[in-house]
């Protein structure tokens, strides 16, 4: 998951995704401890995704970057503004 994808999500969606990743990491760590883990690289990608989510939440908290607002129309406007700057 790329940081741009995270910033296009609303805060509620990001928090929900964070919970899902934390649960999945917990389950994968259990599998690792019992030697049943099929794909050990999944741990790394989930840890990095969790870090990206935490970074985006912190940036929004500090006012450095804005997350998408509630509603689909505002997501489209945010993307259009982003393209205009490019």
Phi, psi and omega in degrees: 000130182267157183298328179296322178295322180292317181292338177280352180269157175281166181299321179296319178296320180295315180296323177295317179296323178299317179297317179298317181295318180298320178295317180294320177298318178301313180296320179293324177294323175297316178298321180296319182291334179261011177061035180246011184282123181278317186236093182293339179290340178299325177301314181296315182294322179291320177299319180291321176298319178297320178295320178296319178297314179298322178297314180297319178295320180291320177300319180292323179296321180278349180084016180282318180226147179259142174270165177296147179270171179296137178105144184283330181297325180287330176295319179295318179297320179296319179294320180295319178296321179296319179290326179295325180290333183285000000 
